[in-house]
Amino acid sequence: MKFNPVKIFFRGSYGEGFRAPSFFPLYTAQGDAPVPGNIADPELCPLGPTAPGADLSVCAIRPLARSGGNSTLKPETSEQWAVGFVFEPTTNMTMSMDWWTVMREDRIYELTPQQVVANYTTFPENLVRGTNGRLDGPGGFIRGGFVNADGDITRGVDLSLQAPARWRTDGKFTARRHLHRHLQVADLQYPAPHGVRWPVVKPRPLPALEAPRASSIRGARGARR
């Protein structure tokens, strides 16, 4: 007579990482080019070109946009952790579940002129006005290019089931099913002013449950004489 108690194991991990900026975002030559399409000066035309009595001289302009490398970029950094357990209710079945989180900061991100204009209260120093006080005046431009964004957070859970069995002809097979589920993906794309973290997190919509990430069946069959 043999008795095998139910087995359960707990596990966890923690790690840190970084990714240094490559040559392209660091040292790409900076250049100026007109913004594609007309835009409204966000300060001189706050209501937009369709507002009654809008002054098209400031509500439909094409200033220069400056883009290119940024030699002051910092490396991206990350922290990740996972906790979970492995459960063996019988000798022929193993189930596991792991919760995980990945947090990234100082993401290397290419900021467009349109994003600067749409968030001009966050980037007032990126709207460089010319000698006449206009964005499209002499010496005026919108500064875009590569920056260190604040970061993002990704959370999820992994589920796994492994169930071997035996055939009557002394063969055996093993079936394994692995499901993967994202719980939340939050983007914090734009750089926070003066190092202050964004107070609002914008989750990305995701399906309720993804298709199985991995599924396999292995088998062997034989007979004795």
C-alpha positions, 0 to 999 in steps of 0.5 A, a space after each residue: 500500500 502506498 500513499 502520495 500526499 497532495 503537493 503544492 509549491 510556491 515560487 517567486 522571482 524579482 529582477 531589474 534590467 536596462 536598455 541603453 539607447 542605440 546610436 540612431 536616437 542618440 546621434 541622428 542629425 537634427 533638422 527642420 521641416 514644415 509640419 505636414 498640413 496646417 495646424 492652429 497655434 494652441 496659445 493664439 488660437 485655442 478654440 481652433 480654426 472652426 470657431 466663429 471669427 477665427 483668425 486664420 493667420 494664427 489658426 492655419 499655420 505651417 511652422 517648422 518642426 525640429 526632429 532628430 537625435 538627443 544625446 542626453 537620452 538616459 537608458 530605459 530601466 525595468 523592474 519585473 516580478 512574478 509569484 505563483 504556485 505549482 499544484 500536483 493533485 495526483 501523480 499524473 497531473 500538474 497545474 500551475 499559476 503565475 501572476 507577473 508584472 513588468 514596469 518600465 521607466 524612461 522609455 525611449 520615445 519619438 515625440 511628434 510635433 502633433 503630440 507637442 501641440 496637442 499637449 502644449 501645457 505639458 511641453 511649453 518649452 517645446 514651442 519655440 516662438 520666433 522674433 515676432 512671437 509666432 511659431 511660424 515667424 523667423 526663428 520659430 519651430 516646434 521641437 520634437 524628436 527622441 525623449 525619455 518617456 515616463 514608462 508603462 506597466 504590464 500585468 498578466 497571469 499564466 495558467 498551465 496544465 499538464 496531464 500524462 496518462 497511459 494506454 492499455 497497450 503499455 503506451 503513454 502520452 502527455 498533453 500540455 495546455 498553456 493559457 496566457 492572460 493579460 490583466 492590464 497594459 497601461 501606457 504612460 507615453 509622454 515625458 512627465 514635466 520635471 520628473 513628475 509621474 503622470 497621475 492618470 493611467 490609460 489602459 489599453 483594451 485587450 481581449 478577455 482571454 487570449 488563444 492558448 499560447 502553447 499546446 502540445 501532445 506527445 505520445 509513444 505506443 508499444 506492445 510486449 510479447 
